Amino acid sequence: MLAAILFSLEYGFFTNFKIMASKGNAPPFNSDQLKGDFLEFVIKYRGFPDDLSFFCEVYNIKEADFYSVFNSLDALHSDIWKSFIIETIDVLREDPHYGSFSVREQLLAFYFTHMEILKPRREFIQVCDKLSQQLPIPSYLNAHKEQFASYSEGLINAGLKTGEVADRKMINRSYANGLWLQLIFVVKFWIKDESPEFEKTDAAIEKAVNLSAEMVRPGPIDSIIDFAKFIYQNR
């Protein structure tokens, strides 16, 4: 199951954005090459490229070739983050047992797999976080958020059918946004985690998922909501 997934990750089956050691032996031009160049640029210059001409000059790319794949540097940056979610979901789908997991187990599997996807890009992500600390949600995460929302909504709908997630008509739409904020928390925790093998991040993931599982499952909170509704209707 997950052990097999993480084993495959360790041996490099999902290294689409590997930073090239030698530009003299660059592969044919493609989107993955551009993504690798972007990651390398951010790490090397400790900042985002804001001039397409300069970026293309540094990596000996024709602007026409760049525009054949992305319409801007922002679109390229956004696609990198979106791809992190896509990679994670692709890995999970490789596990024949994933579909039989409970909602809580699927969410745990997502987080643990996602962190393995991010590890080779840790320095890039740390630079992005440092450069974007003054922004509530950086715009380059919009596509990342949409991709995760699609995944989390599917997870929530499955939970509603099995009864693992309480059907609370007034706040059902808030579940996905809550999971998005939880994902941001986990990634930011990991960025600063200096523990061996990121043990503290593993613990944070388990505690965060356990809390969210308790919050969305049917229980005392539903009685509170029902009581509040009664008070409101009879005020």
C-alpha positions as CSV (number, residue, x, y, z in Angstrom):
1,M,0.0,0.0,0.0
2,L,1.5,3.3,1.1
3,A,4.9,1.7,1.8
4,A,5.1,0.6,-1.8
5,I,4.1,4.0,-3.0
6,L,6.8,5.8,-0.9
7,F,9.4,3.2,-2.0
8,S,8.7,4.0,-5.6
9,L,8.9,7.7,-4.9
10,E,12.3,7.2,-3.2
11,Y,13.7,5.6,-6.4
12,G,12.7,8.4,-8.6
13,F,9.6,7.4,-10.6
14,F,8.2,10.9,-10.1
15,T,11.0,13.4,-10.7
16,N,9.5,15.4,-13.6
17,F,11.0,18.7,-12.5
18,K,14.6,17.5,-11.8
19,I,17.0,20.4,-12.1
20,M,19.4,19.7,-14.9
21,A,23.1,19.4,-14.0
22,S,24.3,20.3,-17.5
23,K,22.6,22.7,-19.8
24,G,24.9,21.5,-22.6
25,N,23.0,18.2,-22.7
26,A,19.5,19.6,-22.4
27,P,16.7,17.3,-23.6
28,P,14.3,18.5,-26.4
29,F,12.3,21.6,-25.4
30,N,9.2,20.8,-23.4
31,S,7.2,22.0,-20.5
32,D,9.1,19.9,-18.0
33,Q,12.3,21.5,-19.1
34,L,10.8,24.9,-18.5
35,K,9.6,23.9,-15.0
36,G,13.0,22.6,-14.2
37,D,14.6,25.9,-15.4
38,F,12.1,27.9,-13.3
39,L,12.9,25.9,-10.1
40,E,16.6,26.3,-10.8
41,F,16.2,30.1,-11.3
42,V,14.3,30.6,-8.1
43,I,16.8,28.7,-6.1
44,K,19.8,30.3,-7.7
45,Y,18.6,33.9,-7.6
46,R,16.4,33.6,-4.5
47,G,13.6,35.2,-6.3
48,F,11.0,34.8,-9.0
49,P,11.9,35.8,-12.6
50,D,9.9,38.9,-13.6
51,D,11.4,39.4,-17.0
52,L,10.7,36.8,-19.7
53,S,13.5,38.0,-22.0
54,F,16.1,37.6,-19.2
55,F,14.7,34.2,-18.2
56,C,14.9,33.0,-21.8
57,E,18.4,34.4,-22.2
58,V,19.7,32.7,-19.1
59,Y,18.4,29.3,-20.3
60,N,19.0,29.9,-24.1
61,I,15.3,29.6,-24.9
62,K,13.5,31.2,-27.8
63,E,10.6,33.3,-26.5
64,A,8.4,31.8,-29.3
65,D,9.2,28.4,-27.9
66,F,8.2,29.5,-24.4
67,Y,4.9,31.0,-25.6
68,S,4.1,27.7,-27.4
69,V,3.8,26.1,-23.9
70,F,3.0,28.9,-21.4
71,N,1.6,32.4,-22.0
72,S,3.5,33.9,-19.1
73,L,6.0,33.2,-16.3
74,D,3.1,33.4,-13.9
75,A,1.3,30.7,-15.7
76,L,4.5,28.5,-15.6
77,H,4.8,29.1,-11.9
78,S,1.2,28.3,-11.3
79,D,1.4,25.1,-13.3
80,I,4.3,23.9,-11.2
81,W,2.2,24.1,-8.0
82,K,-0.8,22.6,-9.7
83,S,1.4,19.7,-10.8
84,F,2.3,18.9,-7.2
85,I,-1.3,18.0,-6.5
86,I,-1.7,16.1,-9.8
87,E,1.4,14.0,-9.1
88,T,0.1,13.2,-5.6
89,I,-3.2,12.0,-6.9
90,D,-1.6,10.0,-9.7
91,V,0.5,8.2,-7.1
92,L,-2.5,7.4,-4.9
93,R,-4.3,6.0,-7.9
94,E,-1.5,3.5,-8.4
95,D,-2.4,1.8,-5.1
96,P,-5.1,-0.7,-5.7
97,H,-6.1,-0.5,-2.0
98,Y,-6.5,3.3,-1.9
99,G,-10.2,3.2,-3.0
100,S,-11.1,0.9,-0.1
101,F,-9.6,3.3,2.5
102,S,-11.9,5.3,4.8
103,V,-12.1,9.0,4.2
104,R,-9.7,9.6,7.1
105,E,-7.3,7.1,5.7
106,Q,-7.4,8.6,2.2
107,L,-6.7,12.0,3.6
108,L,-3.8,10.7,5.6
109,A,-2.5,8.9,2.5
110,F,-2.8,12.2,0.5
111,Y,-0.8,14.2,3.0
112,F,2.0,11.7,3.5
113,T,2.3,11.1,-0.3
114,H,2.1,14.8,-1.0
115,M,5.0,15.5,1.4
116,E,7.1,12.9,-0.4
117,I,6.3,14.7,-3.7
118,L,7.4,18.0,-2.2
119,K,10.7,16.8,-0.6
120,P,12.8,17.1,-3.7
121,R,11.5,20.6,-4.2
122,R,12.0,21.7,-0.6
123,E,14.4,24.5,-1.2
124,F,12.3,26.0,-4.0
125,I,9.2,25.8,-1.7
126,Q,11.1,27.5,1.1
127,V,12.1,30.4,-1.2
128,C,8.5,30.7,-2.4
129,D,7.3,30.9,1.2
130,K,9.8,33.5,2.2
131,L,9.0,35.7,-0.8
132,S,5.3,35.4,-0.3
133,Q,5.0,35.9,3.5
134,Q,3.2,39.2,3.1
135,L,0.5,37.7,0.9
136,P,-2.6,35.9,2.4
137,I,-2.8,33.4,-0.5
138,P,-0.2,34.0,-3.3
139,S,-1.9,34.1,-6.7
140,Y,0.4,31.3,-8.0
141,L,-1.5,28.9,-5.7
142,N,-4.9,29.5,-7.3
143,A,-4.6,26.6,-9.7
144,H,-3.1,24.5,-6.9
145,K,-6.1,25.3,-4.7
146,E,-8.6,24.5,-7.5
147,Q,-6.9,21.2,-8.2
148,F,-7.0,20.3,-4.5
149,A,-10.6,21.5,-4.2
150,S,-11.6,19.0,-6.9
151,Y,-9.9,16.2,-5.0
152,S,-11.2,17.2,-1.5
153,E,-14.8,17.6,-2.8
154,G,-14.7,14.1,-4.1
155,L,-13.5,12.9,-0.8
156,I,-16.2,14.8,1.1
157,N,-19.0,13.5,-1.2
158,A,-17.7,10.0,-0.6
159,G,-17.8,10.6,3.1
160,L,-21.4,12.0,2.9
161,K,-22.5,8.7,1.2
162,T,-20.8,6.5,3.8
163,G,-21.9,8.6,6.8
164,E,-18.3,9.4,7.7
165,V,-19.0,13.1,7.0
166,A,-22.1,14.7,8.6
167,D,-24.5,16.2,6.1
168,R,-24.8,19.8,7.4
169,K,-26.6,21.6,4.7
170,M,-25.5,25.1,5.8
171,I,-21.8,24.4,6.0
172,N,-21.1,21.5,3.7
173,R,-19.5,23.9,1.2
174,S,-17.1,25.0,4.0
175,Y,-15.6,21.5,4.4
176,A,-13.4,21.7,1.2
177,N,-12.1,25.2,2.2
178,G,-11.3,23.9,5.7
179,L,-9.2,21.1,4.1
180,W,-7.4,23.6,1.9
181,L,-6.4,25.7,5.0
182,Q,-5.3,22.5,6.6
183,L,-3.1,21.6,3.7
184,I,-1.5,25.1,3.8
185,F,-0.9,24.6,7.6
186,V,0.8,21.2,7.0
187,V,3.0,22.5,4.2
188,K,4.0,25.6,6.2
189,F,4.8,23.4,9.2
190,W,6.9,21.1,7.1
191,I,8.8,24.1,5.6
192,K,10.1,25.0,9.1
193,D,10.4,21.4,10.4
194,E,14.1,20.5,11.2
195,S,13.3,17.2,13.0
196,P,15.0,14.0,11.7
197,E,13.0,12.5,8.8
198,F,10.4,15.2,9.4
199,E,9.0,13.3,12.3
200,K,7.2,16.4,13.7
201,T,5.5,16.9,10.4
202,D,4.2,13.3,10.4
203,A,2.8,13.9,13.9
204,A,1.3,17.2,12.8
205,I,-0.4,15.5,9.9
206,E,-1.9,12.8,12.0
207,K,-3.2,15.3,14.6
208,A,-4.6,17.6,12.0
209,V,-6.4,14.8,10.2
210,N,-7.7,13.3,13.4
211,L,-9.1,16.7,14.4
212,S,-10.8,17.3,11.0
213,A,-12.2,13.8,11.0
214,E,-13.8,14.5,14.5
215,M,-15.1,17.8,13.3
216,V,-16.9,16.5,10.2
217,R,-18.3,13.2,11.5
218,P,-21.8,13.1,13.1
219,G,-21.6,13.9,16.8
220,P,-22.2,16.5,19.5
221,I,-21.6,19.4,17.1
222,D,-24.8,18.5,15.2
223,S,-26.8,18.8,18.4
224,I,-25.3,22.2,19.0
225,I,-26.2,23.3,15.4
226,D,-29.7,21.9,15.9
227,F,-30.1,23.7,19.2
228,A,-28.8,27.0,17.7
229,K,-31.2,26.6,14.8
230,F,-34.1,26.1,17.2
231,I,-33.1,29.2,19.2
232,Y,-32.9,31.3,16.1
233,Q,-36.2,30.1,14.7
234,N,-37.9,30.8,18.1
235,R,-36.2,34.0,19.1
